[in-house]
Amino acid sequence: MEPKAAEQGLAAAQYDLGNCYLSGIGRNTDQAEAVKWHRKAAEQGYAQAQYNLGLCLVNGWGVEKDEKEAGKWISQSYKQGFMMSQYSLSKSNLGFCSVPLQ
């Protein structure tokens, strides 16, 4: 993926670039870089990025584990109707489920 659109602030491109870094598609895996790009998109309200950022935070992928902040991002994604966040918040075995919806 060409990062130009992400660097110009396009949330969907930032999300995609974060996924490339997270999965190692088209570039070396770099979880910290994935968190950086997912956060940029999440801060613009991009629901999928909010969810992925929450997953990174709850699992400590590229960032220190923070279940409270993870819950915040997953909750924001949930409020936008993103299906995976709805499923994740319904599963009691996931760490961020102990964090109340914000």
VOVEX-836501 format. One record per residue (C-alpha): residue in one letter; residue number from 0; y, z, x. Coordinates in pm, whole numbers, padded with zeros to 5 digits. Example, Ala and Ser with C-alpha at 12.3 -4.5 7.8 and 13.67 -1.06 7.14 Angstrom:
2
+-----+-----+--------+--------+--------+
: res :   n :      y :      z :      x :
+-----+-----+--------+--------+--------+
:   A :   0 : -00450 :  00780 :  01230 :
:   S :   1 : -00106 :  00714 :  01367 :
+-----+-----+--------+--------+--------+
//
This chain:
102
+-----+-----+--------+--------+--------+
: res :   n :      y :      z :      x :
+-----+-----+--------+--------+--------+
:   M :   0 :  00000 :  00000 :  00000 :
:   E :   1 :  00349 : -00086 :  00117 :
:   P :   2 :  00554 :  00237 :  00102 :
:   K :   3 :  00889 :  00061 :  00050 :
:   A :   4 :  00902 :  00120 : -00327 :
:   A :   5 :  00799 :  00483 : -00277 :
:   E :   6 :  01070 :  00532 : -00018 :
:   Q :   7 :  01321 :  00383 : -00263 :
:   G :   8 :  01232 :  00652 : -00517 :
:   L :   9 :  01000 :  00477 : -00763 :
:   A :  10 :  00786 :  00760 : -00904 :
:   A :  11 :  00481 :  00544 : -00977 :
:   A :  12 :  00483 :  00412 : -00620 :
:   Q :  13 :  00524 :  00764 : -00484 :
:   Y :  14 :  00224 :  00875 : -00688 :
:   D :  15 :  00018 :  00577 : -00567 :
:   L :  16 :  00114 :  00639 : -00205 :
:   G :  17 :  00018 :  01004 : -00242 :
:   N :  18 : -00322 :  00896 : -00371 :
:   C :  19 : -00364 :  00660 : -00076 :
:   Y :  20 : -00301 :  00947 :  00165 :
:   L :  21 : -00525 :  01182 : -00032 :
:   S :  22 : -00819 :  00942 : -00045 :
:   G :  23 : -00767 :  00751 :  00280 :
:   I :  24 : -00733 :  00416 :  00105 :
:   G :  25 : -00535 :  00175 :  00323 :
:   R :  26 : -00430 :  00451 :  00564 :
:   N :  27 : -00563 :  00759 :  00735 :
:   T :  28 : -00628 :  01060 :  00514 :
:   D :  29 : -00336 :  01302 :  00537 :
:   Q :  30 : -00334 :  01573 :  00272 :
:   A :  31 :  00009 :  01708 :  00371 :
:   E :  32 :  00158 :  01361 :  00335 :
:   A :  33 : -00018 :  01324 : -00001 :
:   V :  34 :  00143 :  01648 : -00120 :
:   K :  35 :  00484 :  01525 : -00004 :
:   W :  36 :  00461 :  01205 : -00210 :
:   H :  37 :  00302 :  01366 : -00515 :
:   R :  38 :  00578 :  01629 : -00514 :
:   K :  39 :  00849 :  01361 : -00506 :
:   A :  40 :  00695 :  01187 : -00807 :
:   A :  41 :  00623 :  01515 : -00986 :
:   E :  42 :  00984 :  01624 : -00952 :
:   Q :  43 :  01080 :  01304 : -01136 :
:   G :  44 :  00853 :  01402 : -01424 :
:   Y :  45 :  00559 :  01174 : -01345 :
:   A :  46 :  00271 :  01346 : -01527 :
:   Q :  47 : -00015 :  01218 : -01311 :
:   A :  48 :  00165 :  01330 : -00997 :
:   Q :  49 :  00232 :  01671 : -01151 :
:   Y :  50 : -00140 :  01705 : -01215 :
:   N :  51 : -00240 :  01591 : -00866 :
:   L :  52 :  00017 :  01821 : -00707 :
:   G :  53 : -00129 :  02106 : -00909 :
:   L :  54 : -00479 :  02020 : -00785 :
:   C :  55 : -00356 :  02013 : -00425 :
:   L :  56 : -00191 :  02352 : -00470 :
:   V :  57 : -00488 :  02519 : -00638 :
:   N :  58 : -00731 :  02387 : -00376 :
:   G :  59 : -00508 :  02421 : -00069 :
:   W :  60 : -00523 :  02050 :  00010 :
:   G :  61 : -00240 :  01983 :  00255 :
:   V :  62 : -00052 :  02291 :  00144 :
:   E :  63 : -00105 :  02666 :  00124 :
:   K :  64 : -00294 :  02766 : -00192 :
:   D :  65 : -00059 :  02875 : -00468 :
:   E :  66 : -00218 :  02917 : -00810 :
:   K :  67 :  00109 :  03015 : -00977 :
:   E :  68 :  00287 :  02698 : -00866 :
:   A :  69 : -00026 :  02495 : -00944 :
:   G :  70 : -00019 :  02632 : -01297 :
:   K :  71 :  00345 :  02531 : -01330 :
:   W :  72 :  00274 :  02169 : -01236 :
:   I :  73 : -00048 :  02140 : -01435 :
:   S :  74 :  00133 :  02288 : -01736 :
:   Q :  75 :  00415 :  02035 : -01707 :
:   S :  76 :  00161 :  01755 : -01697 :
:   Y :  77 : -00018 :  01909 : -01996 :
:   K :  78 :  00304 :  01920 : -02198 :
:   Q :  79 :  00337 :  01544 : -02147 :
:   G :  80 : -00010 :  01489 : -02287 :
:   F :  81 : -00188 :  01395 : -01965 :
:   M :  82 : -00556 :  01416 : -02059 :
:   M :  83 : -00694 :  01543 : -01728 :
:   S :  84 : -00456 :  01839 : -01728 :
:   Q :  85 : -00562 :  01923 : -02083 :
:   Y :  86 : -00925 :  01918 : -01973 :
:   S :  87 : -00858 :  02119 : -01657 :
:   L :  88 : -00664 :  02389 : -01838 :
:   S :  89 : -00952 :  02425 : -02083 :
:   K :  90 : -01209 :  02496 : -01809 :
:   S :  91 : -01229 :  02866 : -01736 :
:   N :  92 : -01395 :  02820 : -01397 :
:   L :  93 : -01086 :  02665 : -01237 :
:   G :  94 : -00850 :  02897 : -01053 :
:   F :  95 : -00531 :  02778 : -01216 :
:   C :  96 : -00664 :  02857 : -01563 :
:   S :  97 : -00575 :  03220 : -01506 :
:   V :  98 : -00210 :  03114 : -01483 :
:   P :  99 : -00040 :  03109 : -01823 :
:   L : 100 :  00122 :  02792 : -01951 :
:   Q : 101 :  00486 :  02787 : -01850 :
+-----+-----+--------+--------+--------+
//
